[in-house]
Amino acid sequence: MEWLRNSLIVLSITPVLPFLLVYFISVAMGRDKKPALQLAMDVTTVFLLFSVSALFNNIFHSGFGFYLILLLVLIAAGLIGGAQNRLKGKVDGKRLLRAVWRLGFLFMGTGYVVFMVVGMIKYILKVMS
């Protein structure tokens, strides 16, 4: 059970690893590249959620990172659902969840890179002083 816990921690710290693992395993199993890429994005979003919230908490000395991301995801779901309702007269739940999840991947992936760079600069400045 300890190896599972450690594996999840490593995959959360480096979300690029689960992305590459899922993508290459999917392609090796005979999936086309586009569905393999989408599956890799979907799986990696879970790891990005924990990683970005931990980086946010570390940089800003807060415990609000996870809840902030959750709040932003819910706001995005409301906005996209409202747009779907205005355009088509109904909300397609599957498309809504897919859109929010993939947008989450995009923004959390960007947030991961930004927070990682800021965290490293902050750490270097702390060590140098």
Protein Blocks (a to p, Z undefined) as FASTA:
>chain_A
ZZmmmmmmmmmmmmmlmmmmmmmmmmmnopafklmmmmmmmmmmmmmmmmmmmmmmmmno
paklmmmmmmmmmmmmmmmmmmmmmmnopacfklmmmmmmmmmmmmmmmmmmmmmmmmmm
mmmmmmmZZ
